[in-house]
Amino acid sequence: MIGPAQTLLDAIRVGGDVSVKEGCASGDCGACTVVLASLNSDGSSIHWAAVNSCIRLAGSALATKIYTAQDLPRLNQGQLHPVQQALVDCHASQCGFCTPGFVMSLFALYMTTVARGQKVTHAQAVDALSGNLCRCTGYAPILQAALTMHQYPVVLIDEKALVQELLVRAENEEQALQGLKGYHRPKTLKDLLALRSHNPNALLAAGTTDAGLWITKQLQSFEQVIDITATPELLNLSCDDHTMRIGAGRTLSQVFEVLTGEWPEIKTFLGRFAGLPIRNSATLGGNIANGSPIGDCMPLLLALNAELILSRLGEKTIVSRTVMLSDFYLAYKKTRLQPDEILQAIRIPRRGANEHLRAYKVSKRFEDDISAVCLVVWLCEKDAVIHSIRMGAGGVAAVPARAHKAEAALLGSLIEPASFDRAAKVIQDEFQPISDMRASGEYRRQVLGNLLVRLGRALASGEEESLDGWHSPELFIGQEPDQQQQPFNKDH
């Protein structure tokens, strides 16, 4: 019997599959990557997701089918899977410790591209591998392997049979949970709130991309775990003409896809939020409720004027209240969420006419790194005058914060560099950030001002900024990202 807070990695290895490695035990390196096949919301198709098993709880995978590098040859009649064969032929494995994780990240990509008759693009390969680290600096041949997987005979999975298998797993989930004493996975909001009310000290678990570290790094133990990822009311996503409502249990990958549909200019910013396996597990609600001052979602949501729906179980019915995100944080890691409440959903206004959104993240590494400074600016203009404006800042205070003084300095101003130059001085005085390992307080203040100066020049010129210019992934393989890949010569 596994414990309620046992990680998926431990459960897999105890079960005898040692192809899954523990590298960092914090979701950073990707050596532990596995692929989960689960049912999409339509109940008739498969969702493929690479996740970090080192910080994912075992109970969260009960209704899924887990694939590891050890499983792949079984899909190809005992021979290496095309993903594995491509890595071998491209000489993409050096010390080999990280290789199973790369295999599984590429397998998830394979199932959503090659298995569906599509070739992998350079951008897709870079994104799929964003959560995997190679300590031997072997990225060039690994990327080459990703781009040549389609050259091998395609190995398909009978998805209709897999759907039926997953339906059976879902039906038997309650029985499986009996082997996880203390692990709860409620199927209705009322049941979830009742459990929350009776177990206020239980770990409220979603993707556990942060809580997993409490277990692996801080060695905390939890006798009661409430898994919210099977509660439909926390998974809903709906839009009307004015508002987008996002269930707090939606993963960041799912949420970011919707947000980039509304605001395509923030795609690069959202792509820099951790690696893909983290985004496939982490939830928007978890990122908000965690209350970290350096979480990148909060500055964005502050700029978008998000409001939160908090729910609890009353005497006879569910009681909900609405709190603006800008009023949600009280102090460092302290929020308005009561012990018997849960964050049910997030509401965001839909995009209107003449609106601009710019999101900036400054960190030591371009990918998979925590922000030193995050600044997101939303504004609406009328006749080249700023009619309304909101700024969300991260990494510069004890909580994610609105830059109210800088907003006031810009409200009613012409969209010209001089307006933003003046506001840059205001925002530098508005915050007194601390110095830590990521940046000094003075550096953070300087960057805040510089970002407003940069924004002013970009808006005044009418040109769209491209944050992709901060990073050149093509340098890894010495060619332009869009350059047509030549077939790999297996004889050389």
N, C-alpha and C positions, 0 to 999 in steps of 0.2 A: 504494500500500500504506500502510495506517495503522499507527501504532506501537502497541505493546501498552498503553501508558498514555495513549493519545489519548482525550480526552473525547468523549462522544456529541454534545455541542454542536458541537465542532470538526468532527467527521465529517459532521454534517448540513449545516453551512454550507459546508464544502469541496465537498460534493456539489451545491451550488447552491441549497439552500433557505435563504433568509436571513430567513424569517419568524420564526425562532427567534433571540431576542436574548440577548446577554450583558449582564447588568446588574451583578451583584456578583461573579460567579465563585466564589461560596461557598454557594449554595443558600439564600440569605436572601430574595431579592426576587421570585422566580418568573417573571421575564421569559423565562427559558429553558425553561419548562414544556412538556413534550411528553407524549403519552399512549402507553403501551405496551399492546398487546393480546397476551396470552400465554395458553397453555393452562392451565386449572385442572388440579388433580391427577387429576381423572376422565378427562382427555384428550379430552373431548367438549364442553366449554363454554369460554367466554372470560372471562378476568379482565382488567378494565380498570383501569389505574392511571396517574394523573398523577405524573410524576417530574421532578426537576430535572436537565436534561441537561448543565448546566455542570460538575457534579461526578460524573456517572455515566460509567463507562468504556464506550467504544463496543462493545467485545467482549461486554459483558453483554447487549446487545440483539440479538445475532445470531439468536436463535431466536424473536424477537418481531416484530410488525408495528408500525412507528412511525408515529404520526399527528402532524402539525403543523397549524397554522392554515392553511397553504397547501393542505393536502389536503382540508379540509372542503367547499369548494364542489364538488369532484369527487363527493362523496357525494350531492349534491343537484342533479345534472344541470347543473352550472355556476353555479347560483344560490347565494346566501349560505345557509349552514347555519342552521337555527333559532337556534342559539346565537349566531351572529354577527348575525343579523337582530334578535334581541331586544336585543342590546347597542346596535345602531344606533338602534332605535326608542325605547329608553330613554335615549338621549343619554349612554351610559355610557363613551364614550371621549373623553379630553381630549387630552393631548399624544400619546397613542397608543403610546408606547414599551412600556408594560407590557401593552397590550391583547392581543397574541397569547398571552401566558401566561395571562391571565384566560380567554380563549377556550378554551384547552385544559383548564384546570381545570374549567370548566363543561361541556366536552364529555365528560369522564370521568363527571361527575355525570349528564349527560343520558343516557349509555348505560346507566347503572345505575338510572335512575328513569323519565324520560319515555319512553325507547325500550321500557320494560317496562310501560307503561301507568300509571305513577305520577306524581303531582304532586310537585314539589320543596317541601320544608318550609323554613322559615326556618333551623332548626337545621342541616339538611343543607347549605344554601347557605353558611352561615358556616363550617362545617367544611371544605367543599370549597375555599373561597377562603382558608383559613387560611395558606397558603404564598405568597400573592400580595400584593405591596405596590403601592399606587397613590400615586405621588408627588404627584398633583394632588388628593388627598383626594376621589376620586370614588366612594366605596364605596356610597353610597345608590343611585344609578342602577344600579350593577353588581349589587347585591343584588336590585333590582327586576327586572332582566333575568333573573336566575336564577329568580325566582318566576313569570315569565310565559312561560318557554320552551315550556310545554305548550300555549300558545294557538295555536301555528303547526302546519301540517301536519307530522306526525311523519315523520322521515327515519330509516329503518331500514337496518341492515347485514345482509347475508346471513351469519349467524353460522356456518351449516353449511359454507358455502364458505370462510369465514375459518378454521374449524377445519382443513379440509383443507390450506389454504395453510400454516398453522403446522406441521402434521405434516410437510409437505414440507421446510419450513425446518429442522425438527429433524433430519430425515434427512440434510440437506446441511450440517449445522453443522460437521462435521469438515473438509469441504472448504473451508468459509468460514474456518475457523480457520487454514488454511494461509496465508491472506493477512494474518494477524496474528502474525507471527513473535515468539515469546516469550510469547504469550498462551495459557494453558492453562485448560481448563474440564473437569476430570475428571468422569467419570460414575459412579465408584465410590469408596467410602471408601478402599479399598486403593490405588487409583491416586492419590488425593489425598495420602495419607500418604507414598507413594513420592516424589512430586514435592516435598513439603515436606521430606523427608529429604535429597534431592539438591540442593535449592535453598533453604537456610535463609534466604537474604537476599532471596528473591523477595517481592514485595508480595502478601500474602494478602488478596484482595479479595472483598467481598460487595457491600454497597450503596455503599461508598466515600463515604459522607456526611461522613466525617472525612478519609479518605485522599485524597479528591478535592482537598481544600484543600492537601495537600502538593504536589500537581501544579500547581494554578492559582495558589496564593499563594506557596509556597516554591520553586516552579520545580524541584522534584525530578523526576528521570527514573528510570524503572524498565525494565530490559531483560527482566526476567522477572516475569510476573503470573500468579498462581494464583487463578482464579475459583472460589469454593466453591459458587456458587448453582445448580449442576447436579448436585450430589452428593446422591442421595436420602437417605442416612443422616443428613444435616444438615438435612433438610427435614421429617422425620417429626414428628408430634405425636400423642401417645397419652395416654390417661388410664385409670387403674384406680380402685378404690375409695379408694386411699390416696395416690396420687402422680400428678402431671401431669408428663410428660416432653416437653420442647420442643426440637426441633432448633435448633442454634445459627444455622442459615442462614435461619430463619423471619424474615420482615419484622416490624417493630414493629406495623404495622397488623394483621397476622394474629395476632400474640401478644396484642395489647391486646384484640382481640375475644374471645379465649378468657378472658383474665383478668377482663374485665368481666362475663362470664357467671358466673364464680365469685364475683367481688367487685364487684357493681354500684356500690357506694359510691365506687369510685375512678375512675369513668368521667371525671369532670371533670378530675381530676389527670392521667390518661393523655392526655386530649385537649389538654392544654397542653404536651405533649412535641413541640416544634418544630411545623412545619406538616405538613399531610397529605402533600405530595409527598416530604418527608423521611421520614416514617413509612412510606411505600410502598416506600422503597429501603433504609433502615437496617435492620440485623438486630439481634436481641437479643444474639447472640454477639459481634458487632462492638462493641456498646456496652459489654459486659462486658470483653472483651479489651483494649479501648482504655485502660481503667484511669483514666479521667478522674475526679477527685474531685468534679466538679460534674455528672456524668452522672446523670440522674434515675431510671434503671432500678435502679441498684445499691442505693440506700436501700430501695426497695420490695422487692427480692429479698432483702436482708439481713433485713428484718422478716419475710419469709415463709420464712426459713430455707432458702434455696436451696442446692443443691449442684451442682457442675460435674463433667461427665465429660470428662476429657482423654485423648486417644488419640494413639498413635504407632505406627509400623511396627516390630515386633520382627523377629528373625531369620526366623521362620517364620509368624508370625501378628500380628494387630493386638493391641496391648497397651493397655489402658485403666485409668485410675485415677480415683478420686473425691476431690475436694477441696471442702470447704465454702467457700462464697463468702466467709464471714467470715475465712477463712485464706488467701485467694487473693492479696491485695494485700500486697506487701512494703514498698514505698515509692512515692513519686510516680512513676507510670507504669511501675512495676516489678511483675511478677506471678510466680507460680510456674510459668507456662507455659514449657516448655523449647523450644529452637530447632526441634526436630523434632516437636513436638506441635501439635495443634490442639484447640480447644474444640469438642467434638462435640455436646453436649447439656446442657440444664439441667433439673434435677429440682426440683419444688416440691411440698410436701405439699398435699393437697386440704383444702378447708375443713371444719372440724369444728363441733360444737355450741358455742354460747356464745362464739363468737369475734368480735372486733371488729377492724376495720382502718381506720385514718385516714391519709391521705396529704396533706401540705401542701407547697406550693411557693410560695416568696416570691421575686418577681423584679420588675424595674422595669416591664416590660410584662407584661400578662396572658398574651398569646399570643406564640409564636415568640421566646422569650427564654431565656437561661441563668439558672439559679437563683442567687440570692444565698445562700439557705438552703433545703434540702430536708429534711423530717423525715417519716418514716413509722413508725407505731406499730401493732404487732399485739399483741393481748392476748386471753387466755382467762379468763373469769370463772367463779366458782362461788359461789353465794349472795352475790353483790355483792362478792366478794373477788377480787383479781387473783391467779389461780392460776399463770399464766405470762405472760411479756411479752418482746417483742423490739422494739428501736428501731433503725432505720437512719437515719444522718444523712449529708448531702452538703453540700459547700461550707464545711465547718467544720474540715477537716483535710487532710493531704496525700493521703489515700486515703479512699474511702467507708468509713464506720466504724460499728460498733455502739456504742451508748451504754450500755456495761455498768454503769457506776456509777448512772446514772439508772434503769436496769432494776432493779438491786438495791434501790434506794430505794423502788420501787413494789411489788416482789414481796411478796405477802401482805397488801398494804394494802387497806383498804376503797375502793370506787369512790366517792369523794367529793372535792369540790374541795380540801379541805385536803391530801389525799395528793398531789395533782398540784402544788399550790403548793410543797410541800416538795421534790418531785422537780425542780421548775423551777430551784431554786437549785443543785441538784446538777449538772444538765446544763449549767448556765452555767459551772460551775467545771471540768467534765470536758474541755472543749475550749478551745483557745486559737487561734481562727481568725485568719487574716491579714486585713489591709486591702487592698483593691484597688479597681478602678474600679467594681465592682458594689456594694460595701458595705464599711463599716469593720468591723474585728474586733469592736469593742464592740457595734455594731448586730447583728451575727450572733449574738452571745451573748445579747443581750436578746431577739431574736426566738425563739431556741430555747426560752428559758424561757416566753415568752408563749404559744407554741404548746402547750406542755404545760398551762399554766393554762387555755387555751381548751378543750383536749381534756377536761380534768377536769370542767369545767362542762357540756360537752355530754353526756358519758357519765352524769354524775350526774342530769341532767334527763331522760335517756331519749330525747331528741330527736335525730333525725338531722341532722347538719350539712349545709348546702348551700353549697358553695364557689362555686356559680353566682352567688351574691349579690355576689361581689367584682367582677363584671363585668356590664355590661348591654348586650349586643349590639343590643338594640332601639333604643338611642339613635342608632344609625347611620341608622335610617330613620324614627324618630319614632313607633313603634307597638309594641305588645306582640308578642313572637315568635309567639304562637299565633293572632294576629288573622288572620282570613280575608283573603287578598289580593284586592283588586278588580281586574278586568281593566284592563290598561293602555290608555288611550285614545290611539291612535296619531295622532289628529288634534290633539293638544295638546302 
